[in-house]
Amino acid sequence: MGTIQESLPEKEVSAEPSLNAPPPPTRARQSLPPKGSCWYCEKPLDSVRRFCGKECADGFDEEAEFTR
Ligand SMILES: [Zn+2]
């Protein structure tokens, strides 16, 4: 005969408030108006998006870095 003791693991809540985190720097692409197609590869998009994907957005940023 044995007694079964349930041992509940203690949950550690590690909340790190990032109130003092600085906002991300404004990228050149964020000031672009949506034009209905990808600014980088000219792929047709809906009227609210500027890039078809993250790769194009990153590619555009890299070009903007060199052309400023
Ligand atoms: Zn694209």
N, CA, C, O and the ligand as a Tripos MOL2 file, in Angstrom:
@<TRIPOS>MOLECULE
protein
  273   271    69     0     0
PROTEIN
NO_CHARGES

@<TRIPOS>ATOM
      1 N           0.8530   -1.1930    0.0000 N.3       1 MET1
      2 CA          0.0000    0.0000    0.0000 C.3       1 MET1
      3 C           0.8910    1.2460    0.0000 C.2       1 MET1
      4 O           1.8230    1.3780    0.7940 O.2       1 MET1
      5 N           0.5890    2.0800   -0.8540 N.am      2 GLY2
      6 CA          1.3910    3.3110   -0.9000 C.3       2 GLY2
      7 C           0.4940    4.5020   -1.1430 C.2       2 GLY2
      8 O          -0.5850    4.3980   -1.7270 O.2       2 GLY2
      9 N           0.9480    5.5650   -0.7030 N.am      3 THR3
     10 CA          0.1750    6.7770   -0.9360 C.3       3 THR3
     11 C           0.7070    7.4990   -2.1800 C.2       3 THR3
     12 O           1.9030    7.7470   -2.3350 O.2       3 THR3
     13 N          -0.2020    7.8020   -3.0100 N.am      4 ILE4
     14 CA          0.2030    8.5180   -4.2180 C.3       4 ILE4
     15 C           0.0900   10.0240   -3.9840 C.2       4 ILE4
     16 O          -0.9870   10.5610   -3.7250 O.2       4 ILE4
     17 N           1.2050   10.6570   -4.0830 N.am      5 GLN5
     18 CA          1.1710   12.1130   -3.9070 C.3       5 GLN5
     19 C           1.3170   12.7900   -5.2630 C.2       5 GLN5
     20 O           2.2780   12.5620   -5.9970 O.2       5 GLN5
     21 N           0.3840   13.5860   -5.5540 N.am      6 GLU6
     22 CA          0.4900   14.3290   -6.8070 C.3       6 GLU6
     23 C           1.3840   15.5400   -6.6100 C.2       6 GLU6
     24 O           1.1460   16.3920   -5.7540 O.2       6 GLU6
     25 N           2.3860   15.5820   -7.4050 N.am      7 SER7
     26 CA          3.2880   16.7270   -7.3040 C.3       7 SER7
     27 C           3.0640   17.6440   -8.5050 C.2       7 SER7
     28 O           3.4150   17.3230   -9.6400 O.2       7 SER7
     29 N           2.5070   18.7190   -8.2270 N.am      8 LEU8
     30 CA          2.2690   19.6670   -9.3100 C.3       8 LEU8
     31 C           3.5010   20.5410   -9.5150 C.2       8 LEU8
     32 O           4.0030   21.1580   -8.5750 O.2       8 LEU8
     33 N           3.9700   20.5830  -10.7260 N.am      9 PRO9
     34 CA          5.1200   21.4640  -11.0000 C.3       9 PRO9
     35 C           4.7270   22.9340  -10.8900 C.2       9 PRO9
     36 O           3.6820   23.3740  -11.3690 O.2       9 PRO9
     37 N           5.5990   23.6480  -10.2480 N.am     10 GLU10
     38 CA          5.2910   25.0750  -10.0970 C.3      10 GLU10
     39 C           5.5720   25.8090  -11.4070 C.2      10 GLU10
     40 O           6.6300   25.6750  -12.0220 O.2      10 GLU10
     41 N           4.6130   26.5550  -11.7790 N.am     11 LYS11
     42 CA          4.7970   27.3170  -13.0060 C.3      11 LYS11
     43 C           5.4550   28.6580  -12.7010 C.2      11 LYS11
     44 O           4.9830   29.4580  -11.8940 O.2      11 LYS11
     45 N           6.5460   28.8490  -13.3790 N.am     12 GLU12
     46 CA          7.2100   30.1330  -13.1830 C.3      12 GLU12
     47 C           6.8010   31.0920  -14.2940 C.2      12 GLU12
     48 O           7.0150   30.8530  -15.4820 O.2      12 GLU12
     49 N           6.2280   32.1440  -13.8590 N.am     13 VAL13
     50 CA          5.8280   33.1460  -14.8440 C.3      13 VAL13
     51 C           6.9090   34.2090  -14.9360 C.2      13 VAL13
     52 O           7.0990   35.0130  -14.0240 O.2      13 VAL13
     53 N           7.5920   34.1910  -16.0330 N.am     14 SER14
     54 CA          8.6540   35.1730  -16.2030 C.3      14 SER14
     55 C           8.1940   36.2370  -17.1980 C.2      14 SER14
     56 O           8.3930   36.1360  -18.4080 O.2      14 SER14
     57 N           7.5970   37.2120  -16.6450 N.am     15 ALA15
     58 CA          7.1150   38.2810  -17.5090 C.3      15 ALA15
     59 C           8.1390   39.4030  -17.5450 C.2      15 ALA15
     60 O           8.4960   39.9850  -16.5200 O.2      15 ALA15
     61 N           8.5880   39.6810  -18.7270 N.am     16 GLU16
     62 CA          9.5440   40.7700  -18.8470 C.3      16 GLU16
     63 C           8.8820   41.9580  -19.5450 C.2      16 GLU16
     64 O           8.7310   41.9790  -20.7660 O.2      16 GLU16
     65 N           8.5080   42.9040  -18.7690 N.am     17 PRO17
     66 CA          7.8880   44.0860  -19.3960 C.3      17 PRO17
     67 C           8.9080   44.8940  -20.1770 C.2      17 PRO17
     68 O           9.9430   45.3010  -19.6500 O.2      17 PRO17
     69 N           8.6010   45.1090  -21.4090 N.am     18 SER18
     70 CA          9.5260   45.8760  -22.2460 C.3      18 SER18
     71 C           8.9580   47.2620  -22.5040 C.2      18 SER18
     72 O           8.7180   47.6650  -23.6430 O.2      18 SER18
     73 N           8.7560   47.9650  -21.4210 N.am     19 LEU19
     74 CA          8.1650   49.2950  -21.5670 C.3      19 LEU19
     75 C           9.1820   50.2980  -22.0830 C.2      19 LEU19
     76 O           8.8410   51.2770  -22.7470 O.2      19 LEU19
     77 N          10.4290   50.0300  -21.7610 N.am     20 ASN20
     78 CA         11.4530   50.9950  -22.1500 C.3      20 ASN20
     79 C          12.0920   50.6580  -23.4900 C.2      20 ASN20
     80 O          13.0820   51.2730  -23.8890 O.2      20 ASN20
     81 N          11.5240   49.6840  -24.1750 N.am     21 ALA21
     82 CA         12.1030   49.3120  -25.4620 C.3      21 ALA21
     83 C          11.8640   50.4190  -26.4770 C.2      21 ALA21
     84 O          10.7410   50.9020  -26.6250 O.2      21 ALA21
     85 N          12.9040   50.8150  -27.1650 N.am     22 PRO22
     86 CA         12.7550   51.8680  -28.1770 C.3      22 PRO22
     87 C          11.9850   51.3410  -29.3820 C.2      22 PRO22
     88 O          12.0800   50.1590  -29.7100 O.2      22 PRO22
     89 N          11.2430   52.1860  -30.0240 N.am     23 PRO23
     90 CA         10.5130   51.7590  -31.2220 C.3      23 PRO23
     91 C          11.4750   51.4410  -32.3440 C.2      23 PRO23
     92 O          12.5540   52.0280  -32.4210 O.2      23 PRO23
     93 N          11.1070   50.5320  -33.2050 N.am     24 PRO24
     94 CA         11.9890   50.1880  -34.3250 C.3      24 PRO24
     95 C          12.1650   51.3770  -35.2530 C.2      24 PRO24
     96 O          11.2470   52.1810  -35.4130 O.2      24 PRO24
     97 N          13.3260   51.4950  -35.8610 N.am     25 PRO25
     98 CA         13.5810   52.6200  -36.7560 C.3      25 PRO25
     99 C          12.6770   52.5650  -37.9770 C.2      25 PRO25
    100 O          12.3350   51.4920  -38.4740 O.2      25 PRO25
    101 N          12.3130   53.7030  -38.4290 N.am     26 THR26
    102 CA         11.4300   53.7690  -39.5820 C.3      26 THR26
    103 C          12.1820   53.4020  -40.8470 C.2      26 THR26
    104 O          13.2000   54.0050  -41.1860 O.2      26 THR26
    105 N          11.6690   52.4210  -41.5200 N.am     27 ARG27
    106 CA         12.2880   51.9900  -42.7680 C.3      27 ARG27
    107 C          11.7660   52.8220  -43.9330 C.2      27 ARG27
    108 O          10.6920   53.4190  -43.8690 O.2      27 ARG27
    109 N          12.5350   52.8390  -44.9650 N.am     28 ALA28
    110 CA         12.1330   53.6080  -46.1380 C.3      28 ALA28
    111 C          10.8360   53.0630  -46.7130 C.2      28 ALA28
    112 O           9.9950   53.8170  -47.2050 O.2      28 ALA28
    113 N          10.6840   51.7570  -46.6460 N.am     29 ARG29
    114 CA          9.5230   51.1430  -47.2820 C.3      29 ARG29
    115 C           8.2250   51.4900  -46.5700 C.2      29 ARG29
    116 O           7.1460   51.3950  -47.1550 O.2      29 ARG29
    117 N           8.3300   51.8990  -45.2920 N.am     30 GLN30
    118 CA          7.1100   52.1550  -44.5480 C.3      30 GLN30
    119 C           6.4690   53.4750  -44.9290 C.2      30 GLN30
    120 O           5.3210   53.7420  -44.5750 O.2      30 GLN30
    121 N           7.2010   54.2860  -45.6410 N.am     31 SER31
    122 CA          6.6220   55.5540  -46.0760 C.3      31 SER31
    123 C           6.1060   55.4620  -47.5060 C.2      31 SER31
    124 O           5.6280   56.4490  -48.0670 O.2      31 SER31
    125 N           6.2020   54.2880  -48.0830 N.am     32 LEU32
    126 CA          5.7330   54.1170  -49.4470 C.3      32 LEU32
    127 C           4.2260   53.8980  -49.4780 C.2      32 LEU32
    128 O           3.6830   53.2190  -48.6070 O.2      32 LEU32
    129 N           3.5640   54.4490  -50.4460 N.am     33 PRO33
    130 CA          2.1390   54.1860  -50.5900 C.3      33 PRO33
    131 C           1.9160   52.8670  -51.3240 C.2      33 PRO33
    132 O           2.6720   52.5410  -52.2390 O.2      33 PRO33
    133 N           0.8980   52.1080  -50.9430 N.am     34 PRO34
    134 CA          0.5760   50.8980  -51.6970 C.3      34 PRO34
    135 C           0.1780   51.2640  -53.1210 C.2      34 PRO34
    136 O          -0.6190   52.1790  -53.3270 O.2      34 PRO34
    137 N           0.7150   50.5740  -54.0810 N.am     35 LYS35
    138 CA          0.4220   50.9460  -55.4690 C.3      35 LYS35
    139 C          -0.2450   49.8230  -56.2480 C.2      35 LYS35
    140 O          -0.4030   49.9090  -57.4660 O.2      35 LYS35
    141 N          -0.6390   48.7600  -55.5330 N.am     36 GLY36
    142 CA         -1.3450   47.6820  -56.2070 C.3      36 GLY36
    143 C          -0.4390   46.5920  -56.7240 C.2      36 GLY36
    144 O          -0.9080   45.5860  -57.2550 O.2      36 GLY36
    145 N           0.8600   46.7860  -56.5720 N.am     37 SER37
    146 CA          1.8030   45.7430  -56.9680 C.3      37 SER37
    147 C           3.0310   45.8460  -56.0830 C.2      37 SER37
    148 O           3.2440   46.8470  -55.3990 O.2      37 SER37
    149 N           3.8320   44.7950  -56.1110 N.am     38 CYS38
    150 CA          5.0190   44.7670  -55.2630 C.3      38 CYS38
    151 C           6.0230   45.8150  -55.7330 C.2      38 CYS38
    152 O           6.3470   45.8960  -56.9180 O.2      38 CYS38
    153 N           6.5040   46.6080  -54.7930 N.am     39 TRP39
    154 CA          7.4790   47.6380  -55.1360 C.3      39 TRP39
    155 C           8.7980   47.0280  -55.5830 C.2      39 TRP39
    156 O           9.6020   47.6930  -56.2360 O.2      39 TRP39
    157 N           9.0200   45.7830  -55.2400 N.am     40 TYR40
    158 CA         10.3180   45.1820  -55.5330 C.3      40 TYR40
    159 C          10.2940   44.3360  -56.7920 C.2      40 TYR40
    160 O          11.1940   44.4360  -57.6270 O.2      40 TYR40
    161 N           9.2690   43.5000  -56.9350 N.am     41 CYS41
    162 CA          9.2600   42.5940  -58.0860 C.3      41 CYS41
    163 C           8.0690   42.8500  -59.0080 C.2      41 CYS41
    164 O           7.8650   42.1310  -59.9860 O.2      41 CYS41
    165 N           7.2790   43.8880  -58.6850 N.am     42 GLU42
    166 CA          6.1670   44.2930  -59.5480 C.3      42 GLU42
    167 C           5.0660   43.2330  -59.6560 C.2      42 GLU42
    168 O           4.2510   43.2660  -60.5780 O.2      42 GLU42
    169 N           5.0520   42.3170  -58.7310 N.am     43 LYS43
    170 CA          3.9980   41.3170  -58.7420 C.3      43 LYS43
    171 C           2.6890   41.9550  -58.2930 C.2      43 LYS43
    172 O           2.6770   42.6850  -57.3020 O.2      43 LYS43
    173 N           1.5900   41.7000  -58.9920 N.am     44 PRO44
    174 CA          0.3080   42.3060  -58.6260 C.3      44 PRO44
    175 C          -0.1390   41.9170  -57.2230 C.2      44 PRO44
    176 O          -0.0880   40.7480  -56.8380 O.2      44 PRO44
    177 N          -0.5780   42.9190  -56.4690 N.am     45 LEU45
    178 CA         -1.0310   42.6890  -55.0990 C.3      45 LEU45
    179 C          -2.3780   43.3670  -54.9010 C.2      45 LEU45
    180 O          -2.8990   44.0310  -55.7970 O.2      45 LEU45
    181 N          -2.9290   43.1850  -53.7060 N.am     46 ASP46
    182 CA         -4.1360   43.9390  -53.3980 C.3      46 ASP46
    183 C          -3.7520   45.3850  -53.0760 C.2      46 ASP46
    184 O          -2.5710   45.7320  -53.0540 O.2      46 ASP46
    185 N          -4.7360   46.2010  -52.8340 N.am     47 SER47
    186 CA         -4.4900   47.6430  -52.7990 C.3      47 SER47
    187 C          -3.9130   48.1330  -51.4730 C.2      47 SER47
    188 O          -3.6600   49.3280  -51.3210 O.2      47 SER47
    189 N          -3.7040   47.2480  -50.5270 N.am     48 VAL48
    190 CA         -3.2100   47.7080  -49.2310 C.3      48 VAL48
    191 C          -1.8020   47.2290  -48.9240 C.2      48 VAL48
    192 O          -1.1970   47.6420  -47.9350 O.2      48 VAL48
    193 N          -1.2820   46.3500  -49.7830 N.am     49 ARG49
    194 CA          0.0490   45.8250  -49.5070 C.3      49 ARG49
    195 C           1.0760   46.4630  -50.4300 C.2      49 ARG49
    196 O           0.7820   46.8200  -51.5710 O.2      49 ARG49
    197 N           2.2860   46.5950  -49.9050 N.am     50 ARG50
    198 CA          3.3620   47.1870  -50.6970 C.3      50 ARG50
    199 C           4.3130   46.1280  -51.2450 C.2      50 ARG50
    200 O           4.9610   46.3200  -52.2730 O.2      50 ARG50
    201 N           4.3780   44.9930  -50.5220 N.am     51 PHE51
    202 CA          5.2810   43.9310  -50.9510 C.3      51 PHE51
    203 C           4.5610   42.6000  -50.8810 C.2      51 PHE51
    204 O           3.6720   42.4030  -50.0530 O.2      51 PHE51
    205 N           4.9540   41.6850  -51.7590 N.am     52 CYS52
    206 CA          4.2860   40.3950  -51.7820 C.3      52 CYS52
    207 C           4.7930   39.5080  -50.6580 C.2      52 CYS52
    208 O           4.1480   38.5190  -50.3110 O.2      52 CYS52
    209 N           5.9240   39.8460  -50.0930 N.am     53 GLY53
    210 CA          6.4450   39.0140  -49.0210 C.3      53 GLY53
    211 C           7.5900   39.6960  -48.3110 C.2      53 GLY53
    212 O           8.0380   40.7750  -48.6990 O.2      53 GLY53
    213 N           8.0580   39.0380  -47.2570 N.am     54 LYS54
    214 CA          9.1220   39.6300  -46.4590 C.3      54 LYS54
    215 C          10.4260   39.7280  -47.2490 C.2      54 LYS54
    216 O          11.2070   40.6620  -47.0670 O.2      54 LYS54
    217 N          10.6470   38.7600  -48.1180 N.am     55 GLU55
    218 CA         11.8880   38.7840  -48.8830 C.3      55 GLU55
    219 C          11.9560   40.0130  -49.7730 C.2      55 GLU55
    220 O          13.0070   40.6390  -49.9060 O.2      55 GLU55
    221 N          10.8380   40.3490  -50.3760 N.am     56 CYS56
    222 CA         10.8240   41.5300  -51.2320 C.3      56 CYS56
    223 C          10.9870   42.7980  -50.4090 C.2      56 CYS56
    224 O          11.6790   43.7290  -50.8220 O.2      56 CYS56
    225 N          10.3500   42.8320  -49.2450 N.am     57 ALA57
    226 CA         10.4820   44.0090  -48.3900 C.3      57 ALA57
    227 C          11.9260   44.1780  -47.9440 C.2      57 ALA57
    228 O          12.4550   45.2890  -47.9280 O.2      57 ALA57
    229 N          12.5560   43.0720  -47.5820 N.am     58 ASP58
    230 CA         13.9590   43.1350  -47.1760 C.3      58 ASP58
    231 C          14.8420   43.5400  -48.3520 C.2      58 ASP58
    232 O          15.7720   44.3320  -48.1970 O.2      58 ASP58
    233 N          14.5470   42.9970  -49.5110 N.am     59 GLY59
    234 CA         15.3260   43.3410  -50.6890 C.3      59 GLY59
    235 C          15.2010   44.8110  -51.0210 C.2      59 GLY59
    236 O          16.1720   45.4640  -51.4050 O.2      59 GLY59
    237 N          14.0060   45.3170  -50.8690 N.am     60 PHE60
    238 CA         13.8040   46.7360  -51.1440 C.3      60 PHE60
    239 C          14.5790   47.5860  -50.1460 C.2      60 PHE60
    240 O          15.1790   48.5960  -50.5140 O.2      60 PHE60
    241 N          14.5610   47.1750  -48.8900 N.am     61 ASP61
    242 CA         15.3090   47.9010  -47.8660 C.3      61 ASP61
    243 C          16.7920   47.9170  -48.1830 C.2      61 ASP61
    244 O          17.4560   48.9420  -48.0260 O.2      61 ASP61
    245 N          17.3110   46.7840  -48.6270 N.am     62 GLU62
    246 CA         18.7350   46.7310  -48.9440 C.3      62 GLU62
    247 C          19.0700   47.6800  -50.0880 C.2      62 GLU62
    248 O          20.0960   48.3590  -50.0560 O.2      62 GLU62
    249 N          18.2090   47.7260  -51.0920 N.am     63 GLU63
    250 CA         18.4660   48.6520  -52.1990 C.3      63 GLU63
    251 C          18.3770   50.0890  -51.7240 C.2      63 GLU63
    252 O          19.1520   50.9440  -52.1510 O.2      63 GLU63
    253 N          17.4240   50.3490  -50.8350 N.am     64 ALA64
    254 CA         17.2620   51.7090  -50.3330 C.3      64 ALA64
    255 C          18.4850   52.1410  -49.5320 C.2      64 ALA64
    256 O          18.8390   53.3200  -49.5100 O.2      64 ALA64
    257 N          19.1190   51.1900  -48.8840 N.am     65 GLU65
    258 CA         20.3280   51.5120  -48.1240 C.3      65 GLU65
    259 C          21.4250   52.0080  -49.0450 C.2      65 GLU65
    260 O          22.1870   52.9050  -48.6860 O.2      65 GLU65
    261 N          21.5070   51.4260  -50.2310 N.am     66 PHE66
    262 CA         22.5940   51.7740  -51.1490 C.3      66 PHE66
    263 C          22.2880   53.0400  -51.9520 C.2      66 PHE66
    264 O          23.2010   53.7210  -52.4200 O.2      66 PHE66
    265 N          21.0220   53.3440  -52.1050 N.am     67 THR67
    266 CA         20.6700   54.4310  -53.0100 C.3      67 THR67
    267 C          20.3610   55.7350  -52.2850 C.2      67 THR67
    268 O          19.9610   56.7080  -52.9230 O.2      67 THR67
    269 N          20.5340   55.7750  -50.9920 N.am     68 ARG68
    270 CA         20.2360   57.0210  -50.3080 C.3      68 ARG68
    271 C          21.4180   57.9690  -50.3280 C.2      68 ARG68
    272 O          21.3330   59.0740  -49.7900 O.2      68 ARG68
    273 ZN          7.5900   40.9670  -54.5610 Zn       69 ZN69
@<TRIPOS>BOND
     1     1     2 1
     2     2     3 1
     3     3     4 2
     4     3     5 am
     5     5     6 1
     6     6     7 1
     7     7     8 2
     8     7     9 am
     9     9    10 1
    10    10    11 1
    11    11    12 2
    12    11    13 am
    13    13    14 1
    14    14    15 1
    15    15    16 2
    16    15    17 am
    17    17    18 1
    18    18    19 1
    19    19    20 2
    20    19    21 am
    21    21    22 1
    22    22    23 1
    23    23    24 2
    24    23    25 am
    25    25    26 1
    26    26    27 1
    27    27    28 2
    28    27    29 am
    29    29    30 1
    30    30    31 1
    31    31    32 2
    32    31    33 am
    33    33    34 1
    34    34    35 1
    35    35    36 2
    36    35    37 am
    37    37    38 1
    38    38    39 1
    39    39    40 2
    40    39    41 am
    41    41    42 1
    42    42    43 1
    43    43    44 2
    44    43    45 am
    45    45    46 1
    46    46    47 1
    47    47    48 2
    48    47    49 am
    49    49    50 1
    50    50    51 1
    51    51    52 2
    52    51    53 am
    53    53    54 1
    54    54    55 1
    55    55    56 2
    56    55    57 am
    57    57    58 1
    58    58    59 1
    59    59    60 2
    60    59    61 am
    61    61    62 1
    62    62    63 1
    63    63    64 2
    64    63    65 am
    65    65    66 1
    66    66    67 1
    67    67    68 2
    68    67    69 am
    69    69    70 1
    70    70    71 1
    71    71    72 2
    72    71    73 am
    73    73    74 1
    74    74    75 1
    75    75    76 2
    76    75    77 am
    77    77    78 1
    78    78    79 1
    79    79    80 2
    80    79    81 am
    81    81    82 1
    82    82    83 1
    83    83    84 2
    84    83    85 am
    85    85    86 1
    86    86    87 1
    87    87    88 2
    88    87    89 am
    89    89    90 1
    90    90    91 1
    91    91    92 2
    92    91    93 am
    93    93    94 1
    94    94    95 1
    95    95    96 2
    96    95    97 am
    97    97    98 1
    98    98    99 1
    99    99   100 2
   100    99   101 am
   101   101   102 1
   102   102   103 1
   103   103   104 2
   104   103   105 am
   105   105   106 1
   106   106   107 1
   107   107   108 2
   108   107   109 am
   109   109   110 1
   110   110   111 1
   111   111   112 2
   112   111   113 am
   113   113   114 1
   114   114   115 1
   115   115   116 2
   116   115   117 am
   117   117   118 1
   118   118   119 1
   119   119   120 2
   120   119   121 am
   121   121   122 1
   122   122   123 1
   123   123   124 2
   124   123   125 am
   125   125   126 1
   126   126   127 1
   127   127   128 2
   128   127   129 am
   129   129   130 1
   130   130   131 1
   131   131   132 2
   132   131   133 am
   133   133   134 1
   134   134   135 1
   135   135   136 2
   136   135   137 am
   137   137   138 1
   138   138   139 1
   139   139   140 2
   140   139   141 am
   141   141   142 1
   142   142   143 1
   143   143   144 2
   144   143   145 am
   145   145   146 1
   146   146   147 1
   147   147   148 2
   148   147   149 am
   149   149   150 1
   150   150   151 1
   151   151   152 2
   152   151   153 am
   153   153   154 1
   154   154   155 1
   155   155   156 2
   156   155   157 am
   157   157   158 1
   158   158   159 1
   159   159   160 2
   160   159   161 am
   161   161   162 1
   162   162   163 1
   163   163   164 2
   164   163   165 am
   165   165   166 1
   166   166   167 1
   167   167   168 2
   168   167   169 am
   169   169   170 1
   170   170   171 1
   171   171   172 2
   172   171   173 am
   173   173   174 1
   174   174   175 1
   175   175   176 2
   176   175   177 am
   177   177   178 1
   178   178   179 1
   179   179   180 2
   180   179   181 am
   181   181   182 1
   182   182   183 1
   183   183   184 2
   184   183   185 am
   185   185   186 1
   186   186   187 1
   187   187   188 2
   188   187   189 am
   189   189   190 1
   190   190   191 1
   191   191   192 2
   192   191   193 am
   193   193   194 1
   194   194   195 1
   195   195   196 2
   196   195   197 am
   197   197   198 1
   198   198   199 1
   199   199   200 2
   200   199   201 am
   201   201   202 1
   202   202   203 1
   203   203   204 2
   204   203   205 am
   205   205   206 1
   206   206   207 1
   207   207   208 2
   208   207   209 am
   209   209   210 1
   210   210   211 1
   211   211   212 2
   212   211   213 am
   213   213   214 1
   214   214   215 1
   215   215   216 2
   216   215   217 am
   217   217   218 1
   218   218   219 1
   219   219   220 2
   220   219   221 am
   221   221   222 1
   222   222   223 1
   223   223   224 2
   224   223   225 am
   225   225   226 1
   226   226   227 1
   227   227   228 2
   228   227   229 am
   229   229   230 1
   230   230   231 1
   231   231   232 2
   232   231   233 am
   233   233   234 1
   234   234   235 1
   235   235   236 2
   236   235   237 am
   237   237   238 1
   238   238   239 1
   239   239   240 2
   240   239   241 am
   241   241   242 1
   242   242   243 1
   243   243   244 2
   244   243   245 am
   245   245   246 1
   246   246   247 1
   247   247   248 2
   248   247   249 am
   249   249   250 1
   250   250   251 1
   251   251   252 2
   252   251   253 am
   253   253   254 1
   254   254   255 1
   255   255   256 2
   256   255   257 am
   257   257   258 1
   258   258   259 1
   259   259   260 2
   260   259   261 am
   261   261   262 1
   262   262   263 1
   263   263   264 2
   264   263   265 am
   265   265   266 1
   266   266   267 1
   267   267   268 2
   268   267   269 am
   269   269   270 1
   270   270   271 1
   271   271   272 2
@<TRIPOS>SUBSTRUCTURE
     1 MET1         2 RESIDUE 1 A MET
     2 GLY2         6 RESIDUE 1 A GLY
     3 THR3        10 RESIDUE 1 A THR
     4 ILE4        14 RESIDUE 1 A ILE
     5 GLN5        18 RESIDUE 1 A GLN
     6 GLU6        22 RESIDUE 1 A GLU
     7 SER7        26 RESIDUE 1 A SER
     8 LEU8        30 RESIDUE 1 A LEU
     9 PRO9        34 RESIDUE 1 A PRO
    10 GLU10       38 RESIDUE 1 A GLU
    11 LYS11       42 RESIDUE 1 A LYS
    12 GLU12       46 RESIDUE 1 A GLU
    13 VAL13       50 RESIDUE 1 A VAL
    14 SER14       54 RESIDUE 1 A SER
    15 ALA15       58 RESIDUE 1 A ALA
    16 GLU16       62 RESIDUE 1 A GLU
    17 PRO17       66 RESIDUE 1 A PRO
    18 SER18       70 RESIDUE 1 A SER
    19 LEU19       74 RESIDUE 1 A LEU
    20 ASN20       78 RESIDUE 1 A ASN
    21 ALA21       82 RESIDUE 1 A ALA
    22 PRO22       86 RESIDUE 1 A PRO
    23 PRO23       90 RESIDUE 1 A PRO
    24 PRO24       94 RESIDUE 1 A PRO
    25 PRO25       98 RESIDUE 1 A PRO
    26 THR26      102 RESIDUE 1 A THR
    27 ARG27      106 RESIDUE 1 A ARG
    28 ALA28      110 RESIDUE 1 A ALA
    29 ARG29      114 RESIDUE 1 A ARG
    30 GLN30      118 RESIDUE 1 A GLN
    31 SER31      122 RESIDUE 1 A SER
    32 LEU32      126 RESIDUE 1 A LEU
    33 PRO33      130 RESIDUE 1 A PRO
    34 PRO34      134 RESIDUE 1 A PRO
    35 LYS35      138 RESIDUE 1 A LYS
    36 GLY36      142 RESIDUE 1 A GLY
    37 SER37      146 RESIDUE 1 A SER
    38 CYS38      150 RESIDUE 1 A CYS
    39 TRP39      154 RESIDUE 1 A TRP
    40 TYR40      158 RESIDUE 1 A TYR
    41 CYS41      162 RESIDUE 1 A CYS
    42 GLU42      166 RESIDUE 1 A GLU
    43 LYS43      170 RESIDUE 1 A LYS
    44 PRO44      174 RESIDUE 1 A PRO
    45 LEU45      178 RESIDUE 1 A LEU
    46 ASP46      182 RESIDUE 1 A ASP
    47 SER47      186 RESIDUE 1 A SER
    48 VAL48      190 RESIDUE 1 A VAL
    49 ARG49      194 RESIDUE 1 A ARG
    50 ARG50      198 RESIDUE 1 A ARG
    51 PHE51      202 RESIDUE 1 A PHE
    52 CYS52      206 RESIDUE 1 A CYS
    53 GLY53      210 RESIDUE 1 A GLY
    54 LYS54      214 RESIDUE 1 A LYS
    55 GLU55      218 RESIDUE 1 A GLU
    56 CYS56      222 RESIDUE 1 A CYS
    57 ALA57      226 RESIDUE 1 A ALA
    58 ASP58      230 RESIDUE 1 A ASP
    59 GLY59      234 RESIDUE 1 A GLY
    60 PHE60      238 RESIDUE 1 A PHE
    61 ASP61      242 RESIDUE 1 A ASP
    62 GLU62      246 RESIDUE 1 A GLU
    63 GLU63      250 RESIDUE 1 A GLU
    64 ALA64      254 RESIDUE 1 A ALA
    65 GLU65      258 RESIDUE 1 A GLU
    66 PHE66      262 RESIDUE 1 A PHE
    67 THR67      266 RESIDUE 1 A THR
    68 ARG68      270 RESIDUE 1 A ARG
    69 ZN69       273 GROUP 0 **** ****
